């Protein structure tokens, strides 16, 4: 990317740092500007990728089925799976702060 076409400068890095609530020392601005320039350049390269699929769909491909909601019997399935229920919700043992065995 030629420097005159480069939208990234020290001021843009300062604005992004302010949005992210970061403090950026002045001596770090050139390095961060270079890194952000490379990121923007990479994103520009991605814009050049063709939007068409790599291959056309085949006629003998598996047809898609209709996406239809089915009853899942959630509470019954949860109870049958062995988890104890507490107020209609699955209860699990405490694992954080339980102490060492």
Buried (B, 14 or more C-beta within 10 A) or exposed (E): EEEEEBEBBEEBBBEBBEEEEEEBEEEEBEEBBEEBBEEBEEEEEEEEEEEEEEEEEEEEEEEEEEEEEEEEEEEEEBBEEEEEEEEEEBEEEEEEEEEEE
